[in-house]
Amino acid sequence: MAAEARAERPLRIALLSYKGNPYCGGQGVYVRHLSRELAALGHHVEVIGAQPYPELDAGVTLRKLPSLDLYRQPDPFRTPRRAEYRDWIDLLEVATMWTGGFPEPLTFSLRARRELAARRAEFDVVHDNQTLGYGLLGTGRIGLPLVTTIHHPITVDRRLELAAAPDRRRRYAVRRWYGFTRMQRRVARRLPSVLTVSGSSRREIVEDFRVAPERVSVVPIGADTRVFHPDPGVPRVPGRIVTTSSADAPLKGLVHLVEALAKLRTERPDTHLVVVGNRPTAGPVHEALERFGLGGAVEFVKGVSDAELADLVRGAQLACVPSLYEGFCLPAAEAMAAGTPLVATTGGAIPEVTGPDGETCLAVPPGDAGALAAALGRLLDDAALRERLAAAALERVLARFTWQHTARATAEHYRAAIAAQRRNAAAAPPRPAER
């Protein structure tokens, strides 16, 4: 009875986030929603994070573990003043940046290990959100079990950016920037418990990082259904397509959606696109907008709140995910939860979220602007199909992809990691007595 009560007591969780921007990438979104729902289950959650600091909900503590914030706006790749340097980790961070590398996963892991070693009695478990830095390999030695989430191997991003690089100089810069993936591969192979968000990501982790399959478990993430839900009071704007995409990330496939929009407007001139992301000033997306004369037909919005984003999605006739690859695809789940019919590619884990073509979405091959235009046009022309797909998609999300489901499953893995560490400690031979 005592063991059962101990197993069910609230946990003290250190949730690590080396980058928590809530408006760019999925890491800040993951930390915010998972921590809130873990707290709602009764656990004590402390997020230990670096800049940009995550936005957290009530009931969750933030411990700021500052870096030198070398990539902050409006002065990215800055050189710090002498007074800003605090220790050798800061020197390592600047030296790596000066030589074209990305230092934050390593330097955050070193700072986090120092923090955890000083406070090890305050936590039951450490959850690393894709830092995969050398410093975290020492958590077992300080008596804290480690669970790590890998959304997808960043080696996938590296491959796609190398494929899109126009010349040798750019390829060298990409290789240097992604040099930290060698560390992440080595660390991943030594982790006792890895969580990922989809079966597709699990396969990529096993293949790219060569992690033993039995150590990788799938815990899907989900939409915040408190915010993303149907609202008949929000009118649909005729011809509007909405997408969440980074124009400077080739794997997001935005250039193919821009090309598809150009095709659509030859027959449907009222069709237009709202992109949640920054307007590019150079690169393939910028060039496509100029080439097709779409400047007035594509609107870019950034820095919107969750409520504003939900209204943007609900106000569109269609949502679109044009990505070449996704480790999960939160924008798809959010559009489905909001009741907006969806056209999506089959890149990576997207079909695991969106469901079968013709039942919960219309699916097209990644990188095919013609197929994307055809699917979007078909859905724009068929109100009954839009209604049927949207209803089925909403039902799918509520049954499978909510943050409440994610938190409950993640907490079960915490308890398993704690139990495994206790078994290992009990089985270990006693240390020789000190003289």
C-alpha positions in Angstrom: 0.0 0.0 0.0 2.8 2.4 0.9 4.6 1.7 -2.4 1.3 2.3 -4.3 0.8 5.6 -2.6 4.4 6.7 -3.3 3.9 5.8 -7.0 0.9 8.1 -7.2 2.2 11.1 -5.3 2.6 14.3 -7.3 6.0 14.6 -9.0 8.5 17.4 -8.9 9.5 17.9 -12.5 12.4 19.9 -14.0 11.4 20.7 -17.6 14.3 22.0 -19.6 13.9 24.4 -22.6 17.0 25.8 -24.2 14.8 27.9 -26.6 11.2 28.8 -25.7 10.0 31.2 -28.3 6.2 30.8 -28.3 5.8 32.3 -31.8 8.6 30.5 -33.7 9.0 26.8 -33.9 7.2 24.2 -31.7 9.5 24.0 -28.7 8.0 26.9 -26.8 4.5 25.7 -27.6 5.3 22.2 -26.3 6.8 23.5 -23.0 3.9 25.8 -22.3 1.1 23.4 -22.9 2.7 20.3 -21.5 3.7 22.1 -18.3 0.2 23.6 -17.8 -1.5 20.2 -18.2 1.1 18.5 -15.9 0.4 21.1 -13.3 -3.4 20.6 -13.7 -2.8 16.9 -12.9 -1.3 18.0 -9.6 2.4 17.8 -10.3 4.9 20.6 -9.5 6.6 21.8 -12.7 9.5 24.1 -12.9 10.6 25.1 -16.4 14.4 25.8 -16.6 14.9 27.8 -19.7 17.1 30.2 -21.7 16.2 33.1 -24.0 13.8 33.6 -25.6 12.1 32.6 -22.4 8.9 30.6 -22.8 5.5 32.0 -21.9 4.0 29.9 -19.2 0.5 29.6 -17.6 -0.5 30.0 -14.0 0.8 27.2 -11.7 4.1 26.7 -13.5 7.4 28.2 -12.2 10.0 29.6 -14.6 13.7 29.5 -13.6 15.6 31.7 -16.0 19.0 30.3 -16.9 20.3 33.0 -19.2 22.6 32.5 -22.1 24.4 35.5 -23.8 21.4 35.7 -26.1 23.6 36.0 -29.2 20.7 35.7 -31.7 18.3 38.2 -30.2 16.6 40.9 -32.3 17.5 43.5 -33.5 21.2 42.5 -33.3 21.6 38.8 -34.0 25.1 37.4 -34.1 26.2 40.2 -31.8 29.5 40.4 -29.9 28.9 40.8 -26.1 30.5 43.5 -24.1 33.4 42.4 -21.8 31.2 42.9 -18.7 28.7 40.3 -19.9 31.1 37.4 -19.7 30.6 35.3 -16.5 32.5 32.1 -17.0 34.1 29.7 -19.4 30.7 28.5 -20.8 30.1 32.1 -22.0 33.5 32.1 -23.8 32.6 28.7 -25.4 29.3 30.1 -26.6 30.8 33.2 -28.3 33.7 31.2 -29.8 31.3 28.7 -31.4 29.2 31.5 -32.8 32.2 33.3 -34.2 33.3 30.2 -36.1 29.8 29.7 -37.7 28.4 27.1 -35.3 25.3 27.0 -33.2 26.3 26.8 -29.5 23.1 26.9 -27.6 22.3 23.2 -27.1 25.7 22.5 -25.7 26.1 25.6 -23.5 22.6 25.3 -22.1 23.1 21.7 -21.2 26.3 22.6 -19.3 24.5 25.4 -17.4 21.5 23.1 -16.7 23.7 20.4 -15.3 25.3 22.8 -12.9 21.8 24.0 -11.8 20.5 20.5 -11.3 23.5 19.4 -9.4 23.0 22.2 -7.0 19.3 21.5 -6.6 19.1 17.7 -7.0 17.0 17.3 -3.8 14.3 19.5 -5.3 13.3 17.3 -8.2 12.2 13.7 -8.9 12.8 13.7 -12.6 14.3 15.8 -15.4 12.6 16.2 -18.8 14.8 17.6 -21.5 13.1 19.1 -24.5 15.4 18.3 -27.4 18.6 20.0 -26.0 20.5 16.7 -26.3 23.7 18.3 -25.0 26.7 16.6 -23.4 26.0 18.2 -20.0 22.8 16.3 -19.5 24.5 12.9 -19.6 25.5 13.5 -16.0 22.0 13.7 -14.6 22.1 10.0 -13.6 25.3 10.4 -11.7 23.7 13.2 -9.6 20.7 11.0 -8.8 18.1 12.3 -11.2 16.4 10.2 -13.9 16.2 11.7 -17.3 13.5 11.6 -19.9 14.1 13.4 -23.3 11.7 14.5 -26.0 13.1 14.5 -29.5 10.4 16.1 -31.8 12.4 15.0 -34.8 16.1 14.6 -35.5 17.5 18.0 -36.7 19.6 16.0 -39.2 16.4 16.0 -41.3 16.5 19.8 -41.4 20.2 19.7 -42.2 19.6 17.3 -45.2 16.8 19.5 -46.6 18.8 22.7 -46.3 21.9 21.2 -47.9 19.7 20.0 -50.8 18.4 23.6 -51.2 21.8 25.3 -50.9 22.7 27.0 -54.2 26.5 26.8 -54.0 29.5 25.4 -52.2 29.9 28.3 -49.8 26.3 28.0 -48.6 26.7 24.2 -48.2 29.8 24.8 -46.0 27.8 27.3 -43.9 24.9 24.8 -43.4 27.3 22.0 -42.4 29.0 24.3 -39.9 25.8 25.6 -38.4 24.4 22.1 -38.0 27.6 20.8 -36.4 25.8 20.4 -33.1 23.9 17.5 -34.6 27.0 15.3 -34.2 26.7 15.9 -30.4 23.0 15.3 -30.5 23.5 11.9 -32.2 26.0 10.8 -29.7 23.9 11.9 -26.7 20.7 10.4 -28.1 22.4 6.9 -28.3 23.1 7.0 -24.6 19.7 8.2 -23.3 17.7 5.8 -21.2 14.2 7.1 -22.2 13.3 9.0 -25.3 9.8 10.3 -26.1 8.8 11.5 -29.6 5.6 12.8 -31.1 4.9 10.4 -34.0 5.7 7.1 -35.5 7.5 8.9 -38.4 9.8 10.7 -36.0 10.4 7.5 -34.1 11.7 5.9 -37.3 13.8 8.9 -38.1 15.4 8.8 -34.6 16.2 5.1 -34.9 17.7 5.5 -38.4 19.4 8.9 -38.1 20.5 8.8 -34.5 20.8 5.0 -34.2 18.9 4.9 -31.0 17.8 1.4 -29.9 14.1 1.1 -30.9 13.0 -0.2 -27.5 14.1 3.0 -25.9 11.9 5.3 -28.0 8.2 5.8 -27.2 5.6 7.8 -29.0 3.6 10.3 -27.1 1.6 12.5 -29.5 1.1 16.2 -28.8 -2.1 18.1 -29.5 -4.1 21.2 -30.0 -5.2 23.5 -27.2 -8.9 22.8 -27.5 -9.7 25.6 -25.0 -8.7 28.1 -27.8 -8.9 26.1 -31.1 -12.5 25.0 -31.4 -15.3 25.8 -33.9 -17.0 29.2 -33.5 -20.0 29.9 -35.8 -19.7 33.5 -34.8 -16.5 34.0 -36.8 -17.4 34.5 -40.5 -15.4 32.7 -43.2 -13.7 35.0 -45.7 -14.4 33.7 -49.2 -11.3 32.5 -51.1 -9.0 32.7 -48.0 -6.4 30.1 -47.3 -4.3 30.2 -44.1 -1.0 28.5 -43.3 1.6 28.7 -40.6 5.0 28.6 -42.2 8.6 29.9 -42.0 9.5 31.3 -45.4 13.3 30.8 -44.8 12.9 27.1 -43.9 12.9 24.9 -47.0 11.3 22.0 -45.3 8.1 24.1 -44.7 7.4 24.1 -48.4 5.9 27.6 -48.6 7.3 28.2 -52.0 5.2 25.4 -53.4 2.0 26.9 -51.8 2.9 30.3 -53.4 3.2 28.5 -56.8 -0.1 26.8 -56.2 -1.8 30.1 -55.3 -0.6 31.5 -58.6 -2.3 28.7 -60.5 -5.5 29.0 -58.5 -5.8 32.8 -59.2 -5.9 32.3 -62.9 -9.4 30.9 -62.5 -10.3 32.1 -59.0 -8.9 35.7 -58.7 -10.4 36.2 -55.2 -8.2 33.4 -53.8 -5.7 34.8 -51.4 -3.3 33.5 -48.7 -2.6 34.5 -45.1 0.8 33.3 -43.8 1.4 33.2 -40.1 5.1 34.0 -40.2 7.6 36.7 -41.4 7.5 38.2 -44.8 10.7 37.3 -46.6 13.0 39.9 -48.1 15.0 37.5 -50.1 15.1 33.8 -51.1 12.9 31.4 -53.0 9.5 32.6 -51.5 10.3 36.3 -52.1 11.4 35.5 -55.7 8.2 33.5 -56.3 6.0 36.3 -55.0 7.8 38.8 -57.3 7.7 36.5 -60.3 4.0 35.8 -60.0 3.0 39.3 -58.9 1.4 38.0 -55.7 2.5 40.8 -53.4 -1.1 41.9 -52.8 -2.6 38.4 -52.6 -0.4 37.1 -49.8 -0.5 38.6 -46.3 2.1 37.8 -43.6 1.2 38.2 -40.0 3.5 37.6 -37.0 3.4 37.9 -33.2 -0.3 37.0 -32.9 -1.8 35.6 -29.7 -3.3 32.2 -29.5 -6.8 33.7 -29.6 -5.9 35.8 -32.7 -4.4 32.8 -34.4 -7.5 30.7 -33.7 -9.7 33.4 -35.3 -7.4 33.6 -38.3 -7.8 29.9 -38.8 -11.5 29.9 -38.2 -12.0 32.8 -40.6 -10.4 31.0 -43.5 -12.2 28.8 -46.0 -9.3 26.4 -46.0 -6.1 25.7 -44.0 -3.0 24.3 -45.8 0.1 22.5 -44.6 2.6 22.5 -47.6 5.5 21.1 -45.7 8.1 18.7 -47.2 8.5 17.2 -43.7 7.0 17.5 -40.2 7.8 15.6 -37.1 4.2 16.0 -36.0 2.4 19.1 -37.4 0.7 21.1 -34.7 -0.8 23.6 -37.2 -2.7 20.8 -38.8 -4.1 19.7 -35.5 -5.0 23.2 -34.6 -6.9 23.8 -37.9 -8.7 20.5 -37.4 -9.7 21.4 -33.9 -10.9 24.8 -35.1 -13.2 23.2 -37.7 -11.4 24.5 -40.7 -11.1 22.0 -43.6 -7.5 21.1 -44.4 -5.3 20.4 -47.4 -1.9 18.9 -46.4 1.0 17.0 -47.9 2.1 13.6 -46.9 5.5 14.7 -45.7 6.9 13.0 -42.6 4.3 12.5 -39.8 1.6 14.7 -41.3 -0.7 11.8 -42.3 -0.5 10.5 -38.7 -2.1 13.7 -37.6 -4.5 14.5 -40.5 -5.8 11.0 -41.1 -6.8 9.4 -44.5 -7.1 11.4 -47.7 -10.7 12.1 -48.5 -12.0 11.3 -45.0 -10.5 14.0 -42.7 -8.5 16.0 -45.2 -7.3 16.2 -48.8 -3.7 14.8 -49.0 -1.1 15.6 -51.7 2.5 14.6 -52.3 5.1 17.0 -50.8 6.8 19.4 -53.2 4.0 19.2 -55.9 2.5 22.6 -56.5 0.2 21.3 -59.2 -1.3 18.7 -56.9 -1.6 21.3 -54.2 -3.5 23.7 -56.5 -5.8 20.9 -57.6 -6.7 19.9 -54.1 -7.2 23.5 -52.9 -9.4 24.2 -55.9 -11.5 21.1 -55.4 -12.1 22.0 -51.8 -12.9 25.7 -52.5 -15.5 24.6 -55.0 -17.3 22.0 -52.8 -19.0 23.3 -49.7 -20.4 19.9 -48.8 -16.9 18.3 -48.9 -15.5 21.1 -46.8 -18.2 20.5 -44.1 -17.8 16.7 -44.1 -14.0 16.8 -43.8 -14.0 19.4 -41.1 -16.5 17.5 -38.9 -14.5 14.2 -39.2 -11.2 16.0 -38.6 -12.6 17.6 -35.4 -13.7 14.3 -34.1 -10.2 12.8 -34.8 -8.4 15.5 -32.9 -10.6 15.4 -29.8 -10.2 11.6 -29.6 -6.4 11.5 -30.1 -4.5 14.8 -30.1 -5.1 17.0 -27.0 -2.6 18.3 -24.4 -4.5 16.5 -21.7 -3.7 13.1 -23.4 -0.1 14.2 -23.8 0.4 15.1 -20.1 -1.1 11.9 -18.8 1.0 9.7 -21.0 4.2 11.8 -20.3 3.7 11.4 -16.5 3.5 7.7 -16.9 6.9 7.7 -18.6 8.3 9.9 -15.7 7.2 7.2 -13.2 8.7 4.5 -15.3 12.0 6.3 -15.5 12.0 6.9 -11.7 11.3 3.2 -11.1 14.0 2.1 -13.5 16.6 4.3 -11.8 15.6 2.9 -8.4 16.0 -0.7 -9.8 19.4 0.2 -11.2 20.6 1.8 -8.0 19.5 -1.3 -6.0 21.3 -3.6 -8.4 24.5 -1.6 -8.5 27.4 -3.0 -6.4 28.2 -1.0 -3.3 30.9 1.6 -3.5 34.1 0.9 -1.6 34.2 2.6 1.7 36.2 5.8 1.8 39.3 5.8 4.0 
